[in-house]
Structure formats: structure tokens, C-alpha cells
């Protein structure tokens, strides 16, 4: 639903929000949890330009779980109120500079589920390990996923320790094939009761907003452990997310037609309308010897084979309860071209085509000291560009006492 908060002529009295390159114009208004040295208790805020508007007038919680439990109509009313408070001509209010804030996880995350929704990613990875049968027969019929570990989800900027694990028979030590995975996450709510399901045409009502997700992966540990039950220690050591919840209301102008399905899906997964979104996602890498990060890949969320609504309808179809603050992730977002590949496993084709860095270094997989930076944005003619902020993390060496 396009409404007055999306008006491209709308300006804010916060001057930095009116720049063309601003991630957080008044048409965005993402929500997050922050604190400062002077006020160490967590507070809710809306990003506007280079600042944060504290939301104590509207929301008194210390995380966004309560917001995620609201019905979409209540979330839309809140967005309108915040927009009116920040538009040009309204009275100025207290702002806090983002540079003075520590961002926290936006929610208390009860459960985390990682999907495998990019057919390009599935085909690429499948062709490396099963060249005669890259795409398993169930892929076009069911959204594939696994349950992740919410306790190791960290906010952007948190350093990630290189994990150790079994690398093969009789081998234990630090992963040699550490990778990133470029994903989009969705925070859920209000959710469903156990034993009930969420119909496909109601699924989007249970998405509060999206964020960037880096589901770090240890590929050598994964190769050894994933059969027959799938990822475990190769994935659950860390997952990084961006701090800002980009609301579903902010995404409305950027809807797109979903990927075409040549194989009919079952009725509970059949949706109408524009269930995909025009979101561009980018990966940059900076080694310790680099001043500026290097663009590694650019992919598009609309290329996913399964939509967020289909993921939710499938997730709840057996009566699994989804709760406010639960997080689902798309899985690696890749596209048809090499520059669209959303992880190093694909981008370097299992290490056989290393990336050349401007320092003369090469990367097949991540080295200690490397920083990975995800960014995302929505852009469409006739609307103001909105950003997703960034999700970043730097690799720390493995702890030697874990494996020596």
C-alpha cells in the first residue's frame, strides 16, 4: 500500500536525511535498539539521516519484540506518526547522533531458521559436488531450510572468531575454508499458535521487517559433517545481522514479480501479486593491507526462487508456532552471473578461481584480519532510494587452546 509516507517530495527538518546518498531518508524510518555512554539503558529509536530519533513517546520497550507483535495496521499508524514528527515544518525534537551510539540486536531472537531460497546458489553449489545432478528433485517443490542457532547471532561490528572443528577423519583444528553468506533476514510477528498454520495470503502480515544477514560458514567442517543431517557446527558459531529493522511499510514501493516457477507448487504455496522486492545486495572485502574495501559481488533479492511469504507459509504449514522476534533468513542470495555470486565458495568456484585484491593478495576463502561488509538498498524511478545500512564483521584468529 503506497501512502503519504512514501511521497518522494517529502523532506525532513533533519538536513542529513535529505541527501541523495542517505540510507535513512524520511521515507525509510528503520527501527533499532541503541544506547549511549550517558544513557546506558537500551532504547528504541528510528534512524533519520545521521541521527536517531528516540521513540519513548510511542514505544517504551527495550527491544522490538513488542513492536513485532503488533498488527500491520498498528505498525502503519506508528510509521505515520514518526514521519509527521520528522517532516519539514514540524517542531524539532531530541536527536542522538548515530556516531555516539552503540547499536544492539533489534530483538530478543527466540528462534532462527535459515532457508535455501536462491535457485542460482543451489545450482552452483550442486554442480560442484554433484555435477550430474546439481539440483535435487525436491528443490522446485518445497522451500528448503534448516534450524539455526539464535544464541550465536551477533550485531554488525562484532568480531568473529575463526572456528575450529573436525575437518576430516582424524583431523581437528581451525577451519581453512571460512566463508561469508550474503543473505536477507526477516523478523517475524505476530505469529501463530502451535498446531495452527499461516495461510499464504496472510503470510506477509507476519513480517515486521528485514535486515542484512551474514551466515558465516566453515566449508571444510561443513563438507565433513553435513551428511546425512545437514549443517551443524559449520554454521552455528556466528551469524551477523545489521542493527536496523527496515519495515515492510518502507519496502512497499519496491515490490516486484517473483521468479517464474515452471513446476507447479502445491496450493498452500500458491500466491498472487508482487511478492518479491527490488533489493540490491552488495559484498565488500577489506584485508588488513587495504585502505578501502573492494566490491566482490552484487546480487538482487528479487531473483530468489522462493518468496518470504512462501517461506513463512511453509514454515508454519505443519503447525510450527512462529513468535514475535523469530528470525528467518533467505540463504545465500546469488544470481545468474559470476558477479552475482553471494559467497566465496561460488565466487572463487571452490577456491579454483581466487579473487585478486589490489594489494596483490589473493583470496579463495577468508583470512584472519579480513573484514566483510554487506550493504543493501532499494532504488526505483519515482521513489526515494532507501538503504538497509550495513552488516560488517572482522575475522579473529582461532583460539589455540581450543585445538592444541
N, C-alpha and C positions, 0 to 999 in steps of 0.2 A: 504494500500500500504506500504510494508516494504521497507525501503530505508536506505541509509548510516547512517542516524542519529540514527538508531536502532542497529547498529553494536555493539555486546557485547564486542568487544576488544577495543572500543573507550574509551580513557581516557582524563581527563581534567587536565589542569595545576593547577586547584583548588584542592588541595590534599584531602580535606574533602569530595569531591564528589566521590572519588574513593573507599571509604569504602564500604564493602559489606552490611552493615546495613543502608546505607544512603537512605533517602527518595527521595533525589533530585540529582541523578547522571546526567551525561551529556545526557543520553538517555531520561530523563524526561523533563526538562526545562519548568516547570509550570510558569504561568504568574500571577502577582498580583500587587496591589497598596500599596505603603508604604510611610512613611515619617519618619524623624528623628528630634531630638531636634534642630540640627544645620540647617536642611533644612526642615522646617515645611510644605512646599507645597507638595501635593500628587505627587508622581512619579510612573511611571510604571517600573517594574523590572522582571527579570527571576531568579528563585531560582536555585542556584548551590551549592551543599554541604551545608555548614553552612552560606553561603553568598547570597547576591543578586547582580546581575549584572544590573545596571541602563540601561534602554533601550532608552535613549534620542536620540541616533544616529538613531534609527529606528522609534520610536513612540513618539510623542510629546503630546499626550492627557494626561489628569489627571485621566482617568478611562479607562476600557477596552471596552466600548461600541463601539468605533470606530473599534477596532480590531475585535469585534464580527460581525461587518457589512461587513468585508472583505469576498471575495470568498475563498473557501478552497485552491485553488492554490496559492493565495497570502499568506495565513497563513503558507502553507508548505514552501514557499520561505523564509519567515521570520524565521521559525524554523531552516532551514539550515544555514542561516546567523549567528544566535546566536550560533549554535553548532560549526561552524568553528571558531568563536571568542573565544570559551572556550576550544577547544581541545588542547591537549598537543602539544607544538611546536609553537603555535601562540603567538603573543605578549600579555603580560599581560595588563589588563585593570582595571579601578577603580571598586572596590567591596565595598559593605557595609555589615557589619556583621548583620545577622538576629537578633542577641541578642540586637542590638542597634536600631532596627526599630519598629515602630508601624504599624501593618498591618491594612488596611482599607477594606471596602467592595470592591470587584473587579469591580463592575459595578454600575451604576445608574439603579436600578431594577424597570422597569415600571409596570410589571405585574408578578404575581406569581400564578402558578397552581399546586395543589398537587394531584397526581394520587393515585391509589389504586391497584398497579400492581402485588402484590405478592399474588398468589392464596393460599399459605400456611397461610399467615396472614388473608386473608379473611375467610378462612375456620375455623381457630381457633377462631377468634372473633365471627363469625356467630354461631359457636357451643355453645358459652357461652350464647348468647341471643336468639338464635333460634335453639335449639338442633335438632328439627325435620326437619329443612330446613336451614342448615348453609350457603349454597351458593345460593344466589338469581339467578334466571334463566338467567338474562342478563349478568352475570359476564363473561362467556366464549365467549360472542359475542361482547362486547364493552369495551374499556378501561374506567373505572370509574374514575371520578375526581371531584374536586370542586375548585372554585376560592378562593385563599388565600389573605392575606393582605401584600403587599410589604412594607408598612411603618414600620412594626414591625420586619423586617428581620435585624438581627444584626450579626456582625462578631464574629468569635470564640474568646473566652476570655471575652466577655461581660456578666456580671452577669444578671441573670433572676429573676425578682420579682415574687413571688408566686401570681397568680391572684386570684381575688375574683369574685363571681358571684352567680347566682341562683343555688342552689343545690337540689331543690325540691320545692314543693308547700309551699310558705310562708317562705322559707329558703334563706338567703343571707349571704355569708361570704367567707373566704379563701377556696380554693379547698383542699380537704383532699386526693385526688387521683391524684396527679401530676405525670406525666409520661414523658418519652422521646420517640421519634420515630426515629429509625435508618434508614436513607434514603440516596439515592444518588440524587444529583441535576444535571441538565444540563442547561447551559446558551445558549441562542438561538441567531441566526443571520445567514444570513442577514434578513430572514423573508419573508413575503408575503403581498401583498396589500389586503385591505379589499374587500371581495367578491370573492377572489381567494383562491385556496387551494394548499397545498403542496403534490404532489404525493408521495406515499410510497417509490418509488425507488430514490427520491431526498431528502428524509427527513433528512438523516444524514449530508447532505451538510449544513443544518441549525443548527447544533450543534457545537458550538465553543469549548466546553469542559465541564468537570464535576467537581463537588465539593461534599464534605460531607454536609449533611443537618440533623439537629435535629429539627423536627417539634414538639416542646413541646406541651403536651396535658393535659387538665384538665378533667379527665374521668368522674367525678361526674357531672360537669357542662354539659359535652357532653351528658350524658345519659338523662338529663332533657330537653335539648334544640334541640337535633338533628332531632327529628321527627316533621314535615314532610320534612323540607328543608335541613337537614344535618348540619355539624359543623359550628359554628359561633364564639361566644366568648370563647369557649373551646379551640380554636386553634389560634386565631389571636392576642394573647397577646405577643407572641415572637416566632421567628424561627431563629435558629442559623445556620450559614454556615461557612465552612472553608475558609480561605482567598485566597488559591491558585487555579487557573484555570488549571486543568490537561487537556491538549489539546487532541483533538481527534487523532491527529497525534501520540502522545505519547502512546495512547491506542491500536494502530493498531496491535502490536504483540500478543495481549491478547484477540483476538476475539474468540467467542465460538458459538456453535449452540444454538439457542433459545429453550425454553421449547416447548415440543410437545403439539399441540392443537388437541384434539380428536374431537372437534366440529369445522367444517369448518367456517372460518371467511369470511366476505364479501370481494369482490375483492379489495376495496380500502385499506384494512389492510393486504393483502397478500404480503409477502416479500420473497425474495430469499437470499441465502448466510448466513453468520455468523453475525447475528445482535445483539447477546448478547456479554458480555465481562466478562472475568475472573477477577473479582474484589472481594477480600476478605474484609469484613467489620467487625469491632470489637467494642464492647462497654465495657468500664471500669467504675467502680463506686468507688468513694472515699468519705467516710464520714469524718466529722471533726476529728474523733478519729483515722483515719488511716493514716499511712505514705505513703504507696504505694497503688495505685488503684488496684482493684480486677477485673479480667476479668469476665464479666457477660454473654456475648454471642458472637458468631461468625457466620456470615451468608455470603451468596455468591450471588452477584448480578446476576449471570447467571441463578439463579433459578426463576427469575421473570417470570410471565406468559406473560406479555406484554413487548416488547422492546421499547427503546427510540424512534426508528423510527416510530413504530406504535402509540405511544403517540402523536407524532407531526402530523402524517398524520390524526389522528382522531381529534385532537385539531383544525386543520385548515380546516377540511372537510366541514364545513358549511360556510366558508368564513371568519372566525375569523382571524384578522391580528395578526401575531406574529412579534415582533420587536427586534432589537438588544438590549441585556441586559435583556430580559424577562427570567424568571427562571421557569423551571418545576422541580418537584420532583417526585420520584418514588412511594412515600408511603412507609410504613414500610417494610423493606426487611427481610423476615423471611424464614426459610427453614423447612424441614420435621421433624427435631428432636428438643427436648426441648432446647438444647444448641444453636439452630439456631434462636430462637425467638427474634425479634428485638425491643420489648418494654416490659415494666414491666407488662402491662395488660395480655400479653401472658405468659411471663416468670414466673410469680407468679400465673398464672391462676386465674385472677381477685382477687388476694390477698389471695387465699386459700392455696398457697404453697410459703410462704415467703422465700426470699434469706437469707442465713446465712452469715454474714460478719465475718472476722477474729477477730473483736473486741468483738464478742458476740452479736452484734446488729442484728436485722432482718430488712429487707426491703420488704414491699409489694408495696409501692409507695415511691416517693422521699420525703425526709425530708429537712427542712431548713439546709443550710450548706453543703449539698451533692454536689459533683462535678461529672459531667458526661463527659466522654471523648470518642469521636469517633475517630477511626483511620481506614485507609484503605490502601491496597496495591495490586499490580498486580505481580504475580510471575509465570514463566513458564520456563521449561528447554530450554536452548539455548538462553535466553534473560536475560538482567539485570533487577533485581527487581526494580520497581518504586513505590514510596509511594504517598499518597494523603495528607500527613500532618495530622493535627488533627483538630477536632472541639470540643471545650470544653465550659462548662458553669457551674456556681455555683448558687445554689438556695438561694435567699434572702427572708427574711420573708415578708409577705404581709404588706402593709401599713395600720395601724389600723384605721386611719381616713377615709379609704375607706369604712369601713363597720360597725364601731361602732356608 
